[in-house]
Amino acid sequence: MLYTNNIINMQSNMLHLLCATVNHPDLVRQQIISFRQHSSNTSMLWYGVQDPKTAGVLEQLEHHNYITLDPRPTTQVWQALSDHVATGTHMLLGDDVRFFQRAWDHGMMQHSEQPLMINCSNVKPDLTPEYPRHKLPAPHYAVNEAWRRAMGWFCPQGFQHYFVDAWVMRMALVTDCLRSTNSAVIHNKKFNSMQAHNNIEQWRMDRDRMDSGFGQFCADCEKLAALSNTLGQTKKRLEMLATAAVRPWHAAPNFKYF
């Protein structure tokens, strides 16, 4: 079953925040409140809802940008949201994210060029960076329409929940199509353990998919590189990954020079 409001903003420069959620109505309520306090008219917040309590919260708060879905893996919810919204720049979001910097979304969209992908910085509760600069980029990526058309998806196929951002961010580094912004910062209120956050079996399935997926990763990178005009450089970097000393191939140290 699908529910949606009948108005979809068609502006190509709009930032659409796509949040997959299930059985976390209180988190959704807090997120919407923080979004309304700190976001500008540059962005819209969308939900993929899989339970009646969350749908009730959205109706109570008069937040009409959502679709309802039967229970399914998180990546399928994100993809369904992206397919539904269709236009603009799409950003992956979890229901544990809070917004605290006024007009953060306006700052995120301020680029002289049209970047294929934008990285959004995360912070800890004390507002210090969650991911140091020498690490891989933060997980809440945003991609534009050209990126999604070239790849044919918003989330990489075959994952359940966990390694979506790891795959896409590594693609961005290899193909040199990532643009970061310091003005877009959000706080991700994570659970204390992976087991409490979600199903450990899903994590294992996604890890296995990542470990065995180098061939598909290369194909995805070359497709994106053709769009970003970095094909020659990308092929050299993929050759480096194929012979990297650190295993598995997707280990963070293998990407520190890109």
MIVEX-308825 format. One line per field, with one value per residue (C-alpha): residue number from 0; residue in three letters; y, x, z. Coordinates in steps of 0.1 Angstrom, whole numbers, plus 5000, padded with zeros to 4 digits. Layout:
% MIVEX-308825
seq = [NUM; ...]
type = [Ala; ...]
v = [Y; ...]
u = [X; ...]
w = [Z; ...]
//
This chain:
% MIVEX-308825
seq = [0; 1; 2; 3; 4; 5; 6; 7; 8; 9; 10; 11; 12; 13; 14; 15; 16; 17; 18; 19; 20; 21; 22; 23; 24; 25; 26; 27; 28; 29; 30; 31; 32; 33; 34; 35; 36; 37; 38; 39; 40; 41; 42; 43; 44; 45; 46; 47; 48; 49; 50; 51; 52; 53; 54; 55; 56; 57; 58; 59; 60; 61; 62; 63; 64; 65; 66; 67; 68; 69; 70; 71; 72; 73; 74; 75; 76; 77; 78; 79; 80; 81; 82; 83; 84; 85; 86; 87; 88; 89; 90; 91; 92; 93; 94; 95; 96; 97; 98; 99; 100; 101; 102; 103; 104; 105; 106; 107; 108; 109; 110; 111; 112; 113; 114; 115; 116; 117; 118; 119; 120; 121; 122; 123; 124; 125; 126; 127; 128; 129; 130; 131; 132; 133; 134; 135; 136; 137; 138; 139; 140; 141; 142; 143; 144; 145; 146; 147; 148; 149; 150; 151; 152; 153; 154; 155; 156; 157; 158; 159; 160; 161; 162; 163; 164; 165; 166; 167; 168; 169; 170; 171; 172; 173; 174; 175; 176; 177; 178; 179; 180; 181; 182; 183; 184; 185; 186; 187; 188; 189; 190; 191; 192; 193; 194; 195; 196; 197; 198; 199; 200; 201; 202; 203; 204; 205; 206; 207; 208; 209; 210; 211; 212; 213; 214; 215; 216; 217; 218; 219; 220; 221; 222; 223; 224; 225; 226; 227; 228; 229; 230; 231; 232; 233; 234; 235; 236; 237; 238; 239; 240; 241; 242; 243; 244; 245; 246; 247; 248; 249; 250; 251; 252; 253; 254; 255; 256; 257]
type = [Met; Leu; Tyr; Thr; Asn; Asn; Ile; Ile; Asn; Met; Gln; Ser; Asn; Met; Leu; His; Leu; Leu; Cys; Ala; Thr; Val; Asn; His; Pro; Asp; Leu; Val; Arg; Gln; Gln; Ile; Ile; Ser; Phe; Arg; Gln; His; Ser; Ser; Asn; Thr; Ser; Met; Leu; Trp; Tyr; Gly; Val; Gln; Asp; Pro; Lys; Thr; Ala; Gly; Val; Leu; Glu; Gln; Leu; Glu; His; His; Asn; Tyr; Ile; Thr; Leu; Asp; Pro; Arg; Pro; Thr; Thr; Gln; Val; Trp; Gln; Ala; Leu; Ser; Asp; His; Val; Ala; Thr; Gly; Thr; His; Met; Leu; Leu; Gly; Asp; Asp; Val; Arg; Phe; Phe; Gln; Arg; Ala; Trp; Asp; His; Gly; Met; Met; Gln; His; Ser; Glu; Gln; Pro; Leu; Met; Ile; Asn; Cys; Ser; Asn; Val; Lys; Pro; Asp; Leu; Thr; Pro; Glu; Tyr; Pro; Arg; His; Lys; Leu; Pro; Ala; Pro; His; Tyr; Ala; Val; Asn; Glu; Ala; Trp; Arg; Arg; Ala; Met; Gly; Trp; Phe; Cys; Pro; Gln; Gly; Phe; Gln; His; Tyr; Phe; Val; Asp; Ala; Trp; Val; Met; Arg; Met; Ala; Leu; Val; Thr; Asp; Cys; Leu; Arg; Ser; Thr; Asn; Ser; Ala; Val; Ile; His; Asn; Lys; Lys; Phe; Asn; Ser; Met; Gln; Ala; His; Asn; Asn; Ile; Glu; Gln; Trp; Arg; Met; Asp; Arg; Asp; Arg; Met; Asp; Ser; Gly; Phe; Gly; Gln; Phe; Cys; Ala; Asp; Cys; Glu; Lys; Leu; Ala; Ala; Leu; Ser; Asn; Thr; Leu; Gly; Gln; Thr; Lys; Lys; Arg; Leu; Glu; Met; Leu; Ala; Thr; Ala; Ala; Val; Arg; Pro; Trp; His; Ala; Ala; Pro; Asn; Phe; Lys; Tyr; Phe]
v = [5000; 5035; 5068; 5101; 5137; 5149; 5177; 5169; 5198; 5196; 5219; 5203; 5221; 5208; 5186; 5156; 5138; 5102; 5085; 5048; 5041; 5013; 5012; 5044; 5069; 5089; 5093; 5104; 5130; 5144; 5144; 5164; 5190; 5195; 5196; 5224; 5244; 5243; 5237; 5261; 5259; 5243; 5208; 5184; 5155; 5123; 5091; 5055; 5042; 5006; 5007; 5024; 5042; 5062; 5070; 5083; 5106; 5120; 5128; 5143; 5166; 5173; 5160; 5147; 5138; 5100; 5067; 5036; 5002; 4966; 4955; 4952; 4957; 4993; 4997; 4988; 5015; 5041; 5031; 5032; 5068; 5078; 5063; 5081; 5116; 5113; 5148; 5169; 5158; 5128; 5123; 5091; 5095; 5074; 5082; 5087; 5119; 5153; 5187; 5215; 5241; 5267; 5266; 5236; 5224; 5258; 5256; 5220; 5230; 5260; 5248; 5266; 5234; 5206; 5179; 5143; 5136; 5157; 5145; 5157; 5159; 5142; 5153; 5138; 5150; 5175; 5188; 5175; 5157; 5121; 5111; 5125; 5139; 5110; 5085; 5077; 5102; 5103; 5079; 5104; 5109; 5129; 5123; 5143; 5132; 5126; 5102; 5082; 5080; 5068; 5041; 5032; 5032; 5053; 5025; 4997; 4965; 4934; 4950; 4948; 4978; 4983; 4986; 5009; 5040; 5021; 5010; 5044; 5064; 5042; 5047; 5084; 5083; 5061; 5082; 5116; 5128; 5136; 5172; 5179; 5208; 5219; 5239; 5208; 5191; 5168; 5147; 5110; 5096; 5061; 5031; 5017; 4984; 4970; 4942; 4968; 4988; 4961; 4924; 4910; 4885; 4915; 4928; 4895; 4893; 4928; 4921; 4890; 4909; 4936; 4911; 4892; 4923; 4937; 4928; 4946; 4975; 4979; 4979; 5005; 5027; 5026; 5035; 5065; 5075; 5077; 5103; 5123; 5120; 5102; 5069; 5066; 5076; 5053; 5022; 5028; 5031; 5000; 4982; 4994; 4980; 4947; 4942; 4961; 4945; 4952; 4927; 4927; 4950; 4975; 4981; 5018; 5020; 5010; 5043; 5068; 5080; 5086]
u = [5000; 5012; 5002; 5015; 5006; 4997; 5023; 5059; 5084; 5099; 5129; 5161; 5181; 5159; 5175; 5152; 5160; 5149; 5144; 5136; 5119; 5100; 5086; 5104; 5076; 5092; 5125; 5105; 5087; 5119; 5135; 5106; 5107; 5144; 5140; 5114; 5136; 5168; 5161; 5153; 5130; 5160; 5150; 5121; 5119; 5104; 5096; 5092; 5068; 5062; 5041; 5008; 5021; 5047; 5021; 4999; 5027; 5031; 4994; 4994; 5023; 5007; 5038; 5025; 5056; 5057; 5049; 5037; 5052; 5049; 5079; 5111; 5149; 5160; 5177; 5145; 5127; 5153; 5151; 5113; 5115; 5140; 5119; 5089; 5104; 5123; 5137; 5164; 5193; 5185; 5201; 5201; 5189; 5182; 5155; 5181; 5194; 5189; 5194; 5209; 5225; 5202; 5199; 5223; 5206; 5211; 5248; 5250; 5236; 5259; 5283; 5297; 5293; 5267; 5284; 5275; 5277; 5279; 5291; 5273; 5295; 5283; 5291; 5290; 5268; 5296; 5295; 5330; 5335; 5323; 5345; 5381; 5393; 5418; 5389; 5364; 5336; 5305; 5276; 5249; 5256; 5236; 5236; 5220; 5198; 5226; 5243; 5211; 5204; 5239; 5238; 5201; 5197; 5200; 5211; 5234; 5216; 5218; 5224; 5200; 5209; 5245; 5271; 5252; 5271; 5304; 5299; 5288; 5314; 5342; 5328; 5329; 5365; 5377; 5360; 5368; 5332; 5327; 5323; 5323; 5308; 5316; 5283; 5261; 5264; 5240; 5240; 5234; 5221; 5233; 5225; 5253; 5256; 5250; 5229; 5205; 5203; 5194; 5196; 5232; 5223; 5216; 5250; 5267; 5248; 5258; 5294; 5295; 5280; 5307; 5335; 5326; 5315; 5348; 5338; 5305; 5322; 5346; 5317; 5298; 5329; 5336; 5300; 5302; 5337; 5323; 5299; 5325; 5352; 5376; 5377; 5415; 5423; 5395; 5409; 5443; 5428; 5408; 5440; 5456; 5427; 5429; 5465; 5462; 5480; 5452; 5423; 5394; 5396; 5372; 5393; 5396; 5435; 5432; 5414; 5435; 5455; 5425]
w = [5000; 4992; 5007; 4996; 4995; 4960; 4959; 4950; 4947; 4912; 4918; 4907; 4934; 4963; 4989; 4998; 5030; 5028; 5061; 5065; 5099; 5116; 5152; 5163; 5166; 5194; 5174; 5143; 5165; 5178; 5143; 5128; 5156; 5151; 5114; 5116; 5141; 5120; 5084; 5056; 5026; 5007; 5019; 5024; 5049; 5037; 5055; 5045; 5072; 5080; 5112; 5122; 5153; 5133; 5107; 5135; 5147; 5112; 5109; 5144; 5134; 5100; 5083; 5050; 5031; 5035; 5019; 5037; 5029; 5040; 5061; 5041; 5043; 5050; 5017; 4999; 5018; 5009; 4973; 4973; 4987; 4960; 4932; 4946; 4950; 4917; 4914; 4931; 4953; 4976; 5010; 5030; 5066; 5097; 5123; 5150; 5133; 5149; 5133; 5154; 5131; 5116; 5078; 5077; 5045; 5027; 5034; 5022; 4988; 4982; 4956; 4925; 4905; 4905; 4926; 4919; 4956; 4988; 5022; 5053; 5085; 5117; 5152; 5187; 5215; 5226; 5189; 5181; 5148; 5149; 5120; 5120; 5087; 5081; 5082; 5055; 5050; 5072; 5062; 5053; 5016; 4991; 4954; 4925; 4897; 4872; 4896; 4902; 4864; 4857; 4884; 4881; 4919; 4950; 4972; 4959; 4952; 4974; 5008; 5038; 5059; 5071; 5043; 5019; 5029; 5029; 4993; 4980; 4998; 4985; 4950; 4955; 4967; 4938; 4912; 4928; 4926; 4963; 4976; 5013; 5032; 5067; 5071; 5070; 5104; 5120; 5152; 5149; 5182; 5178; 5200; 5221; 5203; 5169; 5184; 5200; 5168; 5144; 5135; 5138; 5110; 5087; 5094; 5086; 5053; 5043; 5053; 5032; 5003; 5007; 5010; 4978; 4958; 4944; 4908; 4911; 4928; 4899; 4874; 4895; 4898; 4860; 4853; 4876; 4863; 4828; 4841; 4861; 4834; 4856; 4839; 4835; 4871; 4883; 4866; 4881; 4915; 4911; 4901; 4933; 4953; 4935; 4948; 4981; 5010; 5035; 5033; 5028; 4997; 5013; 5044; 5051; 5049; 5012; 5005; 5024; 4994; 4971]
//
